[in-house]
Amino acid sequence: MDKIPKNHPRYLSLRTREKISQAMKDGIVHETGLIAHGRGEAFDYIFGEKTIPVANLAEKTAAAVLLSAENPVISVNGNVVALSSKDCISLADCIPAKIEVNLFHRTKERVDKIIDELKSCGAKKVYGEVADAKIPCLNHDRGLCDYEGIFSSDVILVPLEDGDRCQALIDMKKTVIAIDLNPLSRTAKNADITIVDNVTRAIPNIKHWANKLKDESEDDLKEIIMSWDNEKKIEEILIYLSKRLNSMY
Ligand code: PTJ
């Protein structure tokens, strides 16, 4: 990895770019993952590269939903593994939830590489290799999934999802928690709970909330979940975003 001076004002952002770029060279991130990262980065810059209060509440709600689930699954792709593999494993252990590799640009080689990477970071079991089921009404290999994982899940956490698959998962009557820095994306608009935050901050914060809420009663968790109104929260985020833009010059 190139040496980036620690005192560089954009150190974290540049380090993250290096990680994504290296993961692409290693065959984990698809080349278009770099473009997706750039879009996310632009939104993150406007948000001030911090978790805004609405996102924190979304992360708390996501923790409550995951803790209340019967078969929760964390769906990971190339970018997520490049940036947050250890955090995903740690969250999965805490809930507990399954981890499944589900790729937009699916090749056996990439699936194997991503599973190996997760295992080298400590994951015991990773789903996604068997691909013995299909998400209905999704053409293309991105609909492939494991029956024991995504297909039979009731709650699914999807960081950096594509809009079509998000909608197809909702059509399967799953509760979809999305992480997407773009509040205007179809995924953000369609998900049951949209976390508009960087995956690198969102996953550890969901875990933080899961640890806090672990001993709460079912009714208390339900209350947190029922008070979430996704459409309203997206509206709040758009207002926050436009205020930020107006105050930036
Ligand atoms: O690994 P694969 O084959 O599954 O491919 C993954 C990508 C990301 C290439 C694929 O899913 C894709 O093309 O995604 P999109 O449609 O570009 O959507 C990615 C969304 O994630 C965009 O709305 C970005 O704003 C957002 N995003 C990018 N980086 C981050 C992010 N959101 C949160 N945290 C990030 N670090």
Boltz pocket constraint, residues with backbone or C-beta under 6 A from the ligand:
constraints:
  - pocket:
      binder: B
      contacts: [[A, 28], [A, 29], [A, 30], [A, 32], [A, 33], [A, 34], [A, 35], [A, 36], [A, 37], [A, 38], [A, 39], [A, 40], [A, 41], [A, 43], [A, 77], [A, 78], [A, 79], [A, 83], [A, 102], [A, 103], [A, 104], [A, 105], [A, 106], [A, 160], [A, 161], [A, 162], [A, 163], [A, 179], [A, 180], [A, 181], [A, 182], [A, 185], [A, 197], [A, 198], [A, 199], [A, 200]]
      max_distance: 6.0
